[in-house]
Amino acid sequence: MTILIILGAIAIIGIMIASTYNSLVKRRNNRENAFADIDVQLKQRHDLIPQLVETVKGYAAHEKETLDRVISARNGAVNAKSIDEKIMAENTLTSALAGLRVTVEAYPDLKANQNFLQLQGEISTIENKLSSARRYFNAATKELNNTVQSFPSNIIAGMFGFHKETMFDLGEQRSKLEEAPKIQF
């Protein structure tokens, strides 16, 4: 009778470990799938940026430094391999694109150019899709991190090499976005 109780307890513990492990795997795969959705949008973004830069170059030849920074950031983002590298590279690219937007404001003719307007609209659409995909990715990451850090799943996570993952946040740009806009007349 005692042996049956011990075997039953071992079986219950084994089922709990397997269930927790499967839950961790599911959440990790969910996070990776969420980043795959971001990758699709990033590829479109990376494909449009050279077109946008070439259009701006025609109007803003003396703004070469800003344009070079955007292309350099884009190339860094395209060549990033891991999720963490891609997050850092995309934050750099987003910052460089903000500099490009400031440059564009100085050229009223450019803002009226049909090709530029179309490219700007496409990039704006992709940025909105990216924002949505990032929210989903961060939700999947939060779910994984909660499971990895909660008791008793943290024990199983530690045994099988699961760890807290990085969120896709705005990095240095967060402080800029939290500032109130300056309105001048």
MODELLER restraints for C-alpha pairs under 7 A, 6 or more apart:
rsr = mdl.restraints
at = mdl.atoms
rsr.add(forms.Gaussian(group=physical.xy_distance, feature=features.Distance(at['CA:17:A'], at['CA:156:A']), mean=6.74, stdev=0.5))
rsr.add(forms.Gaussian(group=physical.xy_distance, feature=features.Distance(at['CA:20:A'], at['CA:153:A']), mean=6.09, stdev=0.5))
rsr.add(forms.Gaussian(group=physical.xy_distance, feature=features.Distance(at['CA:20:A'], at['CA:156:A']), mean=6.99, stdev=0.5))
rsr.add(forms.Gaussian(group=physical.xy_distance, feature=features.Distance(at['CA:21:A'], at['CA:156:A']), mean=6.63, stdev=0.5))
rsr.add(forms.Gaussian(group=physical.xy_distance, feature=features.Distance(at['CA:24:A'], at['CA:144:A']), mean=6.81, stdev=0.5))
rsr.add(forms.Gaussian(group=physical.xy_distance, feature=features.Distance(at['CA:24:A'], at['CA:147:A']), mean=6.97, stdev=0.5))
rsr.add(forms.Gaussian(group=physical.xy_distance, feature=features.Distance(at['CA:27:A'], at['CA:140:A']), mean=6.85, stdev=0.5))
rsr.add(forms.Gaussian(group=physical.xy_distance, feature=features.Distance(at['CA:27:A'], at['CA:143:A']), mean=6.85, stdev=0.5))
rsr.add(forms.Gaussian(group=physical.xy_distance, feature=features.Distance(at['CA:27:A'], at['CA:144:A']), mean=5.16, stdev=0.5))
rsr.add(forms.Gaussian(group=physical.xy_distance, feature=features.Distance(at['CA:28:A'], at['CA:144:A']), mean=6.25, stdev=0.5))
rsr.add(forms.Gaussian(group=physical.xy_distance, feature=features.Distance(at['CA:30:A'], at['CA:140:A']), mean=6.17, stdev=0.5))
rsr.add(forms.Gaussian(group=physical.xy_distance, feature=features.Distance(at['CA:31:A'], at['CA:137:A']), mean=5.98, stdev=0.5))
rsr.add(forms.Gaussian(group=physical.xy_distance, feature=features.Distance(at['CA:31:A'], at['CA:140:A']), mean=4.96, stdev=0.5))
rsr.add(forms.Gaussian(group=physical.xy_distance, feature=features.Distance(at['CA:31:A'], at['CA:141:A']), mean=5.63, stdev=0.5))
rsr.add(forms.Gaussian(group=physical.xy_distance, feature=features.Distance(at['CA:34:A'], at['CA:133:A']), mean=6.99, stdev=0.5))
rsr.add(forms.Gaussian(group=physical.xy_distance, feature=features.Distance(at['CA:34:A'], at['CA:136:A']), mean=6.44, stdev=0.5))
rsr.add(forms.Gaussian(group=physical.xy_distance, feature=features.Distance(at['CA:34:A'], at['CA:137:A']), mean=4.80, stdev=0.5))
rsr.add(forms.Gaussian(group=physical.xy_distance, feature=features.Distance(at['CA:35:A'], at['CA:137:A']), mean=6.01, stdev=0.5))
rsr.add(forms.Gaussian(group=physical.xy_distance, feature=features.Distance(at['CA:37:A'], at['CA:133:A']), mean=6.39, stdev=0.5))
rsr.add(forms.Gaussian(group=physical.xy_distance, feature=features.Distance(at['CA:38:A'], at['CA:130:A']), mean=6.14, stdev=0.5))
rsr.add(forms.Gaussian(group=physical.xy_distance, feature=features.Distance(at['CA:38:A'], at['CA:133:A']), mean=5.51, stdev=0.5))
rsr.add(forms.Gaussian(group=physical.xy_distance, feature=features.Distance(at['CA:38:A'], at['CA:134:A']), mean=6.69, stdev=0.5))
rsr.add(forms.Gaussian(group=physical.xy_distance, feature=features.Distance(at['CA:41:A'], at['CA:126:A']), mean=6.23, stdev=0.5))
rsr.add(forms.Gaussian(group=physical.xy_distance, feature=features.Distance(at['CA:41:A'], at['CA:129:A']), mean=6.96, stdev=0.5))
rsr.add(forms.Gaussian(group=physical.xy_distance, feature=features.Distance(at['CA:41:A'], at['CA:130:A']), mean=5.99, stdev=0.5))
rsr.add(forms.Gaussian(group=physical.xy_distance, feature=features.Distance(at['CA:45:A'], at['CA:123:A']), mean=6.45, stdev=0.5))
rsr.add(forms.Gaussian(group=physical.xy_distance, feature=features.Distance(at['CA:45:A'], at['CA:126:A']), mean=6.49, stdev=0.5))
rsr.add(forms.Gaussian(group=physical.xy_distance, feature=features.Distance(at['CA:46:A'], at['CA:74:A']), mean=6.28, stdev=0.5))
rsr.add(forms.Gaussian(group=physical.xy_distance, feature=features.Distance(at['CA:52:A'], at['CA:116:A']), mean=6.69, stdev=0.5))
rsr.add(forms.Gaussian(group=physical.xy_distance, feature=features.Distance(at['CA:52:A'], at['CA:119:A']), mean=6.14, stdev=0.5))
rsr.add(forms.Gaussian(group=physical.xy_distance, feature=features.Distance(at['CA:53:A'], at['CA:67:A']), mean=6.34, stdev=0.5))
rsr.add(forms.Gaussian(group=physical.xy_distance, feature=features.Distance(at['CA:55:A'], at['CA:116:A']), mean=6.35, stdev=0.5))
rsr.add(forms.Gaussian(group=physical.xy_distance, feature=features.Distance(at['CA:59:A'], at['CA:110:A']), mean=6.52, stdev=0.5))
rsr.add(forms.Gaussian(group=physical.xy_distance, feature=features.Distance(at['CA:66:A'], at['CA:99:A']), mean=6.62, stdev=0.5))
rsr.add(forms.Gaussian(group=physical.xy_distance, feature=features.Distance(at['CA:66:A'], at['CA:100:A']), mean=6.34, stdev=0.5))
rsr.add(forms.Gaussian(group=physical.xy_distance, feature=features.Distance(at['CA:67:A'], at['CA:100:A']), mean=6.96, stdev=0.5))
rsr.add(forms.Gaussian(group=physical.xy_distance, feature=features.Distance(at['CA:69:A'], at['CA:96:A']), mean=6.24, stdev=0.5))
rsr.add(forms.Gaussian(group=physical.xy_distance, feature=features.Distance(at['CA:70:A'], at['CA:93:A']), mean=6.51, stdev=0.5))
rsr.add(forms.Gaussian(group=physical.xy_distance, feature=features.Distance(at['CA:70:A'], at['CA:96:A']), mean=5.05, stdev=0.5))
rsr.add(forms.Gaussian(group=physical.xy_distance, feature=features.Distance(at['CA:70:A'], at['CA:97:A']), mean=6.18, stdev=0.5))
rsr.add(forms.Gaussian(group=physical.xy_distance, feature=features.Distance(at['CA:73:A'], at['CA:89:A']), mean=6.88, stdev=0.5))
rsr.add(forms.Gaussian(group=physical.xy_distance, feature=features.Distance(at['CA:73:A'], at['CA:92:A']), mean=6.10, stdev=0.5))
rsr.add(forms.Gaussian(group=physical.xy_distance, feature=features.Distance(at['CA:73:A'], at['CA:93:A']), mean=4.80, stdev=0.5))
rsr.add(forms.Gaussian(group=physical.xy_distance, feature=features.Distance(at['CA:73:A'], at['CA:96:A']), mean=6.86, stdev=0.5))
rsr.add(forms.Gaussian(group=physical.xy_distance, feature=features.Distance(at['CA:74:A'], at['CA:93:A']), mean=5.85, stdev=0.5))
rsr.add(forms.Gaussian(group=physical.xy_distance, feature=features.Distance(at['CA:76:A'], at['CA:89:A']), mean=6.00, stdev=0.5))
rsr.add(forms.Gaussian(group=physical.xy_distance, feature=features.Distance(at['CA:77:A'], at['CA:86:A']), mean=6.03, stdev=0.5))
rsr.add(forms.Gaussian(group=physical.xy_distance, feature=features.Distance(at['CA:77:A'], at['CA:89:A']), mean=4.70, stdev=0.5))
rsr.add(forms.Gaussian(group=physical.xy_distance, feature=features.Distance(at['CA:77:A'], at['CA:90:A']), mean=5.70, stdev=0.5))
rsr.add(forms.Gaussian(group=physical.xy_distance, feature=features.Distance(at['CA:80:A'], at['CA:86:A']), mean=5.10, stdev=0.5))
rsr.add(forms.Gaussian(group=physical.xy_distance, feature=features.Distance(at['CA:80:A'], at['CA:89:A']), mean=6.86, stdev=0.5))
rsr.add(forms.Gaussian(group=physical.xy_distance, feature=features.Distance(at['CA:84:A'], at['CA:166:A']), mean=6.86, stdev=0.5))
rsr.add(forms.Gaussian(group=physical.xy_distance, feature=features.Distance(at['CA:87:A'], at['CA:168:A']), mean=5.93, stdev=0.5))
rsr.add(forms.Gaussian(group=physical.xy_distance, feature=features.Distance(at['CA:91:A'], at['CA:170:A']), mean=6.23, stdev=0.5))
rsr.add(forms.Gaussian(group=physical.xy_distance, feature=features.Distance(at['CA:91:A'], at['CA:171:A']), mean=6.58, stdev=0.5))
rsr.add(forms.Gaussian(group=physical.xy_distance, feature=features.Distance(at['CA:104:A'], at['CA:111:A']), mean=6.96, stdev=0.5))
rsr.add(forms.Gaussian(group=physical.xy_distance, feature=features.Distance(at['CA:110:A'], at['CA:116:A']), mean=6.85, stdev=0.5))
rsr.add(forms.Gaussian(group=physical.xy_distance, feature=features.Distance(at['CA:111:A'], at['CA:117:A']), mean=6.73, stdev=0.5))
rsr.add(forms.Gaussian(group=physical.xy_distance, feature=features.Distance(at['CA:134:A'], at['CA:168:A']), mean=6.42, stdev=0.5))
rsr.add(forms.Gaussian(group=physical.xy_distance, feature=features.Distance(at['CA:138:A'], at['CA:167:A']), mean=5.50, stdev=0.5))
rsr.add(forms.Gaussian(group=physical.xy_distance, feature=features.Distance(at['CA:138:A'], at['CA:168:A']), mean=6.25, stdev=0.5))
rsr.add(forms.Gaussian(group=physical.xy_distance, feature=features.Distance(at['CA:141:A'], at['CA:165:A']), mean=6.51, stdev=0.5))
rsr.add(forms.Gaussian(group=physical.xy_distance, feature=features.Distance(at['CA:141:A'], at['CA:167:A']), mean=6.34, stdev=0.5))
rsr.add(forms.Gaussian(group=physical.xy_distance, feature=features.Distance(at['CA:145:A'], at['CA:164:A']), mean=5.09, stdev=0.5))
rsr.add(forms.Gaussian(group=physical.xy_distance, feature=features.Distance(at['CA:145:A'], at['CA:165:A']), mean=6.46, stdev=0.5))
rsr.add(forms.Gaussian(group=physical.xy_distance, feature=features.Distance(at['CA:147:A'], at['CA:153:A']), mean=6.19, stdev=0.5))
rsr.add(forms.Gaussian(group=physical.xy_distance, feature=features.Distance(at['CA:147:A'], at['CA:154:A']), mean=6.95, stdev=0.5))
rsr.add(forms.Gaussian(group=physical.xy_distance, feature=features.Distance(at['CA:148:A'], at['CA:154:A']), mean=4.89, stdev=0.5))
rsr.add(forms.Gaussian(group=physical.xy_distance, feature=features.Distance(at['CA:148:A'], at['CA:157:A']), mean=5.63, stdev=0.5))
rsr.add(forms.Gaussian(group=physical.xy_distance, feature=features.Distance(at['CA:148:A'], at['CA:162:A']), mean=6.68, stdev=0.5))
rsr.add(forms.Gaussian(group=physical.xy_distance, feature=features.Distance(at['CA:148:A'], at['CA:163:A']), mean=6.22, stdev=0.5))
rsr.add(forms.Gaussian(group=physical.xy_distance, feature=features.Distance(at['CA:148:A'], at['CA:164:A']), mean=6.48, stdev=0.5))
rsr.add(forms.Gaussian(group=physical.xy_distance, feature=features.Distance(at['CA:157:A'], at['CA:163:A']), mean=6.89, stdev=0.5))
